[in-house]
């Protein structure tokens, strides 16, 4: 199996970097794209090729009945993923494993960790923890991240220049499209998804070939058809939360990241926010359309409000809809979870006015969902700053 690299996007990224007015930002991105990315991709490509030679049992590892948790960003996909990944039958990717997808790379990391713990006294671990604080600290209150925390599978494509995570570095939403994979040519889609399947196989080899791959990816709302093509026995969990909360929350997360990069023009940020808002509507609607065309594909629907108030009952219904049984050990975990917390809290507050969002337009674009989930009856209270902006 050969490594997947999107040269067309790589060249486009280089062209977009040339437009950057901030000299420091431009130099940093050129260094990343011309030095780090080619080096990382080359090393991973070599390791990826060697996997099949060094680990022959890999060829007997199969991906069976994977489960994909999807939904608009900030809709509870992370919470659902955390609850389900506590079931030992599931296999997930940690953050660092997504950036090092080959078996050889993972084995070398495990060896380095063993040496650090037993010979170096944990000096490497302490350095990595300090790096984590610098890297992820500014956005931890919005979305918790860390090297050993499960993260979105889409990060597998970052060093291939095919991941939506690139939009956090180059907010050119109108020129970079990582969402509409289902609309790509069949050959392009198959090549991209074949690489993903090979990465999942390698992770199952590490975690246990008898396990079930569990993925959490809001971006995958745009590739449900491609996932069903690649994994005919796939199962889906789709999260729904009031868009008055999710859309501004996602925009806030993105804008915080862009602000940390330096002085981006207001026009670029405004344009990117508008494109992302448009994609938000598709994120809500596209999975429903695809799954309606595939009634044979098992799937479960989660209302965010129930997930945060009755996690045990909610997950039990998900397992029923997916045809999964609940083991005694996992049942005990759910009982403890129900006793520990009755509500998922966040420090983040949502403001439609901050991003020029029209609640009536959102209501019109997603009318069927508003009626199905009765969101009109549970409109979130507006933060004080939005109330003032509304009455100004």
N, C-alpha and C positions, 0 to 999 in steps of 0.2 A: 504494500500500500504506500503510495506516494503522498507527500505532504501537500496540502491545499494552500495556494497563495493567490490572491486576487490582484494581479498586476495592473488591471485597468483602474481599480480604486487606488492603488499605490501611486500611480502616475497622477491621478486626479488630486490626491492629497498633497502631493508635491506642488502642483499648480496652485492649490488653494493657499498653501503656506507662503507662496511668493507674494500673496496679497496682504499678508500680515504687516501692519504698520509698526508694531512694537518690535524693535530690533532684537531685544533679548528673547522675546517669545518666538520670533521667526528663527533665530539661530538654534534655540532649543528644539524646535520641531524638526528643523533640517537635520540636526544631529540624531534625533530619534528615528527619522525616516530613512536617512542615508547611511547610518552606521548601526544603531542598535537593532532596528527591525530586520535588516538583511542578515545580521549576525545571528540573531535569535532564530529567525526562520531557517537559516542554513543548518544550524546545529540541530534544531528540532527535526528538520527533514532527514538528516542523516540518522538520528536516533530512531525516528519513526520507521525508517527502512530496516534498521538493524533489529527492531523488535521481533519481526517475523523469523529472524535467524536465531537470535539469542533465546527467544521464548516460544518454542514450537507449539506449546499447549495453547497459545493465543488463538491458533487457527481452529481450535475446537470450542472456543468460548462463543456463546451465542447470546444475543440480546432478545429477551423474551418479555412480552407484555409490559413495556415501559409505561410509566405514568408521567404525564406532563401537566404541571400546574401552570395555568396561564390566566391572564386578566390584566386590566389596566394597571400600570405601575401605581403603587400606594393603595392597592385595593385589598391587601391582606395576603398576597401570595407568599410573602416571606413567613408570616405567621403560620399559614397552612403548611408550608414546606417544613418548618421547624417541628410542628406537631406530628406530621406523617413520617419525617425522617427519624423520629424516635423509635419507630418500628424497625427492629433489627433486620427485617427482610429486605429493606430498601438500601440502595447504594446511591451515594451522591458525590459530587465533585467539591472539594475544598478550593478556596481561591487560588492557592499556589499550584494546585493540580491542573487547573484550567490553563495556566500559563506554561506548564510543563506537561503536555499531554501524552508524551511517549512513555512506554514502560521503563525503558532504560533511564530516562530522566528521573522518574519517580523512585526507582530503585537507588539511584545515586543520592537523592535527597534523603531517603531513609538511612543510607549508610552514613551520610554526613551528620544526621541527627544522632545516630548511635555513637559516633566518635565524639561529638560535642558533649553529650551527656556523660560519657564514661571516661573521656580523656581530657577534654578542655574545660570541664567544670561548668558548662552551659554558657560560655562566653558568646557563642554565635546566637543562641536563643535570646540573650539579653539585647544584643545589637539589633536583631530583627524586631523585637518588641518596641525598641526606641524608634526604629524606622516606621513601624506601623502607626505610632502616635503622630509622627510628622505627616505621614501620607494620608491617613484617614481621619485624623482628629477634627478638622474643620466641618465635616459633614456627619460625624458620628451621631449627633442628636437627631438627624433626619433618617439616616439609613446606616445601621451598624455593619461595618466591614472589618475583615482581618484575614491574615494569610491562611489561617486554619478554620475559618468560618465558611460554610457552604455558600456558594455564590451562583449567579446566573451562568448557565452553560454557554451563552453567547460570547463570554469572555474567551472561549476556546479560539475564536476567530480573530482576536485582537492582533496577534503577531502575523496573521495572514492578511491584515488590512481589510477584513470583512465583517468587523464587529460594530454594532451600534455604539459601543463605548467610545469610538473615535469622535462621536459628536460632542462628548464632554470636553474634548481638546480643540476641535474645530467646529464651532457651531455654524455650519453652512447647511442648514436643513433643506434648503431648496435645491441643493446640488448633490447631496449625499443621501442615498436611500438604502438603508439596511433593513427596512421593514417589509417591503412588498416582494418577498421571496416567492410566494405563490404565483406571482405574475411574471416571473422570469421564464426564459426559454427552458424547455424540458432538459436539455443537455446541461445548461448552467446549474439548474436546480439539482439535478442528480449528482453532479460533481461536488457541489457544496455539501449536500446531505450525506453523501457517501463518506466524506471525511469525518463528519460528525458521528456517524455510526461507528466508524473505526475508533474514534476517541472513547466512545461509550464502552465498546468492547474491551479496550485496554483498562478502563476503570473497573469494570466488572472482574477482570482478571486479577486486579489488585485486591479488591474488596470481597470477592467471592463470586464465582460464576453462577451460583444458585440464586443470587440476589436479583432484585428488580430495580432497574434504574429509575430514580425519582428526580425529575427536573423541574426547576422553577424559573420561568422566563416570560416576563411581560412582552418582550419583543417577539416571542414566538406566536403571538396572536396573528401575525402576518404570514405565518408559514404552517398553518394547521394542515392544509392540503398536502404540503411537502412532507410533513411528519407522517401523515397517514400513508403516503406513497412509500416512504422509507421504512416505516414500522407498521405493517398492516394490522398487527394486533395491539396497537397503541391504545391507551386509555387516557382520558383527559379530565382534569378538574378545573372548572372555570369559575373565577371569582368575580363578583359584582359588588360594587360599592357606589354610593351616590357620587356622580361626576362633579357635583358642586364641591366635593372634597378632594377627589383624586386629581382632577386636572390642574387646579392651582398648586396642589402639593407637589406634583411632578415638575411643574414649571419653576417652583421655588427651588427645588433640589438642583435643577439644571442651572438656574441663574446664579446660585451660590457658587457652583463649580466654575462657571465662566468668569465670575467676578474675581476669583482667586488667580486667574491667569493674567490679569492686567486690564488695560483699558480697551474694551471692545466697544465698537460704535453702537450707539443706541439703535440705529437703523438695523444693524445686523441682528442684534438681540431681539428687537421687535419682530423682524421677519421670521427668525427661528421660532419664536414663541407662537406665531400664527400657524406655521407649518406643523409644529408639534400639537397644537390644539386640533388641527384637522386630522392628524393621525390618531388622536385620542378617540374621535368618533369611530374610525375604522377599527380601532382596538376593541371597542365595545361590540361592534356589529359583525365583523368578519368571522370570528369563530362560530357564532350562531349560524351564519349562512352555510359555512362548510360542514358543520356537524349535522345540519338539517339534510344535507345531501348524502350523508353517510350515517343513516340510522343504525347501521350494524356496529358502529364504533361506540363502545361504552364510555359514558361521561357522566360527571356529577356537577351540579351547580351549587355554589356556596354564596349565600348572602352574608356579606361582611358583618352585619349587625348580629347575626346569629353566631358567627364564628367567634366574636369577641365576648358574647354573653353566655353562650352554651357550647364551648369548644368540644366537650365530650359527645353530646348528642349530634352536633354537626358532623364531626369526623365519623361517627358511627354510621350516619346516613350516607356519607361519601363511600365508605367501605361497602355498604350494601349495594349502592348503585354501580360500583366498579366490580362487584363479584368477589370481594376479598373478605376473608374471615378475620376476626380479631383474636389474636392469641391471648392467653391469660396474662403474659408479661406486659403486652401492650395495653390491655384493658386496665391493668393496675396503674400504668403511666397516665392514662386518660383520667382515671379517678383522681389521681394526685394533682393533675393539671386543673381539673374542675374545682378542687378544693383550694388550690393555690391562688388562682386568679379568676375573676369573673368579668374582667374587662381589659382589653389591650389599650394602654394609654400611650400617647405620644406628646412630646413637647411642642411639636409643630402645630401652627394654626394656619387656617386656610382663608385666603382672601381673593374673591373673584375680581374685585375692583383693581387690585394691585396689577393685574395683567390685562385689564381692559376686557374681561370676559362678560358676556351678556347671559344672565341666567335664563332668560326666555329663549334665546337662541339654542342654548344647550338643551333646554326642555323640548324644543321643537325637533331637534336633530335626533334625540334619543327617546322620543315619545313612547314607543312600545315598551321600552325598559322601565320608564318612569311609572307606567301603568302596572306592569307586571310586578315590580318590586315596591310599589306604592311609596316612591321617594317623595312625592308631594306632601305626604302626611308626616314626613320626618325630615324636613328641611333643617340643616344644621344652623345653629345660631351664628350670626355674623360677628366677626371680631370687631372691637370698638373702632379700629381705624377704617374698616370697610363701611361701618354704619355712618361714620362722619363723611366719608367720600360719597356715599349714596345720597346724603341729605344736603351736600354742599351745592 
